[in-house]
Amino acid sequence: MKHRLLTLLIALQACLPALGAGLEVGQPAPDVEAKRLDSAEVFKLSEQRGKVVILNIWASWCGPCKEEMPALQAYYDKYKAKGLVVLAISMDEPRDGAEVRKVAQTYSFPIALKSESQLKGLGRIWRMPSTFVIDRQGILVRNGHTGDPEITLPIMEAQVTPLLLDAPLK
């Protein structure tokens, strides 16, 4: 029994980097790239310095994901003029692109498909929704792999608003 438990723990430890364990709050965020659904434009996290970025991972079939999208929109509307950027990356398969586009029509922030994105630095996306927050200097402030996955207006007001108010836009 002890041998099996030890084997399981070693196997789990080997998987941690793939699960995003290399991401650490307080360290530079990985350079995520994503082709936007609404244009040929490619979103590059490295080009967002000076702005606060909320990176939301969702899917059209994920109930909790769809429940938090209106809060993301309301928060985006309130703070985009202060340097807030929201990017929602759908984990849907390319064959479900029509459904993603249908959902995307409701929101004004950029949306992309995982299949047209480079997310390697985020590790394996293993839960949805997942929300990552990156400050104006490109530092990871919220790791979507850890803690409570829920993102609500009160949580964004508490965690993101201070980042928007701390430094002027560049």
N, C-alpha and C positions, 0 to 999 in steps of 0.2 A: 504494500500500500504506500509506504513512504517513497519507494522508488518511482512509482507511478506519479505521485504528486510532484516530486522533484523534476521528473521528465516534463510534466505539464508546465511547471513554472519556467523551466529553461526554454521551452517552445514558445510560451507567451512572451518572455523577455526578448526573444529573437524577432518577434513580430512587432514590437513597439515602434521601431523607426518607421515601419510601413504605416502604422496607425497615426502618424503625425507626432510622435513623441519628441522628434527633433525640434518641433516648434516650441519656442519659449517666449512667454510674455516678457517684454523688456528687450528683446533681441530684434534685429531687422526682419521684417516680413519677407517671405519669398516673393520673387517677381512673377506674379500671376499675370497671364495674358489671356484675353478672351475676345473673340470676334462677336461684336454686337449683333443681335437679331435684326435691329431696325436700320442697319447701315453696313457698309463694308469696313467701317472703322474698327480698329483693334484697340481694345482697352489694355493699357499696360500699367500695372501698379507702380512701376518705377517712374512713370511720368506724372504721378499724382502727388509728388512732394509738394508740401505747402497746403495740402488739403487733408481732411480727415475722411477715411474710407471705411464704409461698412460693406463687407463682402458676405453676402448671404447665399448659402447653398440650399437649394430647394428642389422640389419635383411637383409636377402637376397632379400626381396621384397621392401626394402626401397631405393629409388633412391638416395637421399642425402647421405645415409650411404655408398652406393657403390661408390659414387663420391669421398668421402674423404679417402677411403682405400688406394689408391695409394700414397697419401701424407703421411699417417701413415707409409707405407712401406719405402718410401724414407727417412723419418726422422729416422726411426728405423735403417736402413742401415747405416746412417751417424753417429748415436750416440750410438749404442748398445755397442761398446767397451768402452764407457765412463760411462757405468752403467745404460743405459736406458733399461727398460723392457716395452713391449707393450703386453697387453692382450685384445683381442676382444671377447666379449661375444655376441653370436647371440641370439636374442629373438625368433627365428623361433621355431615352434613346432617340437617335436622329429620326427614326420612323414616326415618332410622336411630336415632331416639330410643329405640326399644325395646331395641336392642342396647346403647346407652349406659346405659340404666337397668339392664340386666342386669349390666353390668360394675360400675356404681356400687353395687350391692347388696353388693359385697364390701368396700367401703371406708366408713369413718365420717366422713371429711372431706367437705366440700361439693363437689359436682360441678355444673357448668352446661354448657349448650350455647352455642356461639358465636352461634347465631342469636337467642338471648335475652340477649345480652351487648353491652355497649358497650366495645369495645377500641380505638377510634380512636387513642388516645394511644400505643398500642403499635406503631403502624405495621403494615405488611403482615406477617402471620405467614407466613414462608417456609420454616421447617423445624420438624420435630417429632421428638422432643419438644423443647420450649423451656421453660426454667425461669427465672423472674424472682424475685429476692429483694428485699424491701423492709424496711428497718429500722423501729424503733419510732417514728421521727420522720417516716416516709413517704418516706425517701430510697432511691433505687434503689441496691442494693448488688451485684446480679448482673443483667446484661443478657442475656436469653435469645437475643438476636440475635448475640451475639459469643462467642468462645471455644468451649470444648468443650461440646456440648449435653448430655452425660451428667450425670445427677444420681444419686449413690449415697450410701449411708450414710456412708462415709468423707468424701466431698466435703461433705455436709451438716454433719457433725461439725466439719469444718475451717472452713467458710464461714459457717454459720448459728448454730451453738452459741455462739460468742463474742458474737453479737448478743443472744442470749437471756440470757446471764449477765452482760452489761455493765450493764444498767439494770433497776431493779425495775419490776414491773407497775404501771401507773397505775390 
